[in-house]
């Protein structure tokens, strides 16, 4: 009956009635019209980083891109076997020496960049110093610590790669129950990059493979990366952070003033906090809403390739005052139908994200939820590409803003 009554009332309000005083009571004198407006609704914006949490990424990037980007990859094998069961037998024998030691990786071929053939080198980066300090680890990539290499030919496009290691060095680590921490780098005179699968569990995990004896009839063994961190026995995130990770040796790309950056290494996100008038959220129906940003050209690596940028939606309350933490907790915009855009870092111009479902959700939430959107690069943390956008201090035509179309709600009341 309610639906029928509403239909009848709508029909009555569209009829032209001559005479009588009832219609002015039941029907608005003027039909409300859609309103289009552009609002400088960004109350605060900033570049936040680094993301993701160190090591918690699907891949690790080893790159040598001239003077724009240089990254190494560190893998930790803190628990190594010192016994083995020949061909899976139950009886264990001590490992005395090893043969055919390799590091084996799964590669993301979409991220392979080659300027020609190059050499990938492996180094012993174990130290008693604080190896959570980047400068300390970088100092260990020197000739006297080199333990292996592989020559990668021009035109290489395989989905896996093996690096031959020094058998005596690896075997001694197992016999003495010492940890093995390996750093990988591309020879600095090269122009190349490889993205290595960094998941420490499953088929795509990096592996240390070896023969526990020189007897070739034995089945080769393998070990996946693992780490032991003093005082973090129950901290899974921290252990993941230091098991396989990218070490940034040089990122020469610079960010101009009045600019927000998305992506790069270390990766960053652009953060926008909104202040939308309550008169729009409470007393209207929003039919269109777009976050409008102005892209400016970015240098660095892969600036001519298109990359995806995905909005993240804030879900934390105002009590979370750490905006890095709030951004880390943000939900994917895809949950509210906000699609990612593919942009080219070297391009410029106005870009729009359809956030109508987000604005409608804000209307139904109380004010304790922080209304923000953060832009994240797809493949965050293992791509050197970066996007740049003008921030709220730029010229008015370049600032981030909200473009919205809404219909004011009509109120029916007796005089």
Beta strands, then each sheet from edge to edge (+ up, - down):
strand 1: 34-39
strand 2: 42-51
strand 3: 59-65
strand 4: 69-77
strand 5: 83-84
strand 6: 93-94
strand 7: 99-106
strand 8: 113-114
strand 9: 118-124
strand 10: 146-152
strand 11: 160-165
strand 12: 180-186
strand 13: 191-197
strand 14: 207-211
strand 15: 221-224
strand 16: 244-251
strand 17: 259-263
strand 18: 267-274
strand 19: 284-296
strand 20: 306-313
strand 21: 331-332
strand 22: 341-344
strand 23: 349-354
strand 24: 372-377
strand 25: 386-390
strand 26: 401-408
sheet 1: 1+ 26- 19+ 23-
sheet 2: 1+ 26- 19+ 25- 17+
sheet 3: 2+ 18- 24+ 20- 21+
sheet 4: 2+ 18- 24+ 20- 22+
sheet 5: 8+ 13- 3+ 4- 12+ 9- 10+ 11- 7+ 14- 15+
sheet 6: 8+ 13- 3+ 4- 16+
sheet 7: 5+ 6-
end
